[in-house]
């Protein structure tokens, strides 16, 4: 596992930047364009962006979760313990925040595949929640390795 760790770390960081960059762009840039061009153009923009993000968003999150799990196993395991050090405690908080994001994405995928309508909160505010949680995940990651 030690030999794979640096590669998992790089992949994890690059995809996390892409993932949060897309969410940031959606929250601050794309949302500013809504209702600016007329209903038909807005729908075309949403369909185009939605089809692209549907391909990138879940796959990148899956790889982020997998690489995060690989890296997590270095710090949290039966030998190292689970809540023994401050690093482990911060890591567990990061994992919980990441699970909230992952569960939200899974819920959105479920509604898309079953043809159900997303709840208003998920439609209007999920990316804002992801951005805030992502910010705290980044801060926690920095805190984990600074002492």
N, C-alpha and C positions, 0 to 999 in steps of 0.2 A: 504494500500500500504506500509505503514511503516514496517509492520510485514514481508513482502515479500522481502523488499529491500536487507537485508544482503544475502539472498539466491541467489537472482538475481545477486548481485555483485560478489559472489564467482563463480557462473557458468560463468558469463561474463569474469572474469579474467582467469579462467582455459581454457576456449575455445579460448580466444584471444591468450594465450600463445601457445596452440596447433596450432592454425591457423598461427600465425607469425613464429612459429618454423618450420612448414612445408615449408612455403615460404622461410625462411632463408636457410633451408636445400636444397631446390630446386635451389636457386640462387647460393649458394656457393659450394655445394657438388655434387649434381646430375648433374649440368651443367658441372662440371669438368670431369665427366665420359663420356660425349657425344663424339662420334667419337674416342673412345679409343679401342673398342672391335670389330669393324667391323659393317657393316650396319645391318645385320640380328640380331645380339645380341643387338645393340642399339635399334632397333625397338621392340624387346621383352621387354627390360627394360622399354621403354617408354609406351608400352601397359600395362604392369603390374602396374607401378606407376600411370599411367593415370586412370586405372579402380579403383584403391584404392582411389586416391585423388578425383575422381569424386563423390564417395560416402561420403567422409568425408568433403571436402571443402565447398560445398554449404550448407549442413545441419548445420555445425558448424557456418558458417557465418549467416545463418538465425537465429539461437539461439542467437548469439552475438548481432544481430540487435534487436531482440525482447527484450532481457534482457536490452540492452542499452536504448531502448525506455521506458521500465518500470522505469529504474533509472532516465532517463532524466525528466520524468514527476514530479519528486520530486523537481527539480530545475527550470524547465521552464514550467510555466502554467499560467492560467489567473489570479491567485492570486499573484504569485511571479513575474510575468512579463516575458519578453523575452530577453531584452537587458539592463536590469537595472544594473546589477553588472558585475564585471570583470569575475567572474566564469561563468555567463551565456554567455558572449561574447566568452570565450574560448570554452565552451561547443558547441556553435553553429559552431565554426570553426571545432571542432572535428566531429560534425555531417556531415558537408559538406565533409570532407575528407573520412569519413566512407561511405557516399553515393557514392562517386567516386569509391571506391572499390566495393561496392555492385552492382553498375551499370555495372562495368567491368565484374564481375562474371556473372551477368544476361545476358550480351551480349555473353559471352563465352558459357553459357548454351544454349542460343538461336541458336548459330551457330552449336553447337553439335547436338541439336535435329532436326534442319532443314537440317542438312547435308551440310551446307555451309562451305566454307574454311575460317578459321580465317585470318584476315589481318596480315601482317608480324609483325607489331608493337605488336599486342596482342599475337602473337605466341612467339616472341623473348623477349619482354620487359615488359609484364604485371606484372610478379612476381616481377621484380625489382621496378616497380612503387608502387606495393602493399607494398613492404618492406619499401620503403622510406616513404610512407604515414602512414604506421603502426608505424614507428619510431616517426613521428611527433605527431601522436595520443597519443602515450604513454607519450611523453614529455608534451603535452598539459594537459593530465590527471594529471600528477604530478604538473604542474603549477596551475591547478585549485584549488588544496587544500593546497597549500603552500603560505603563505602570510607573 
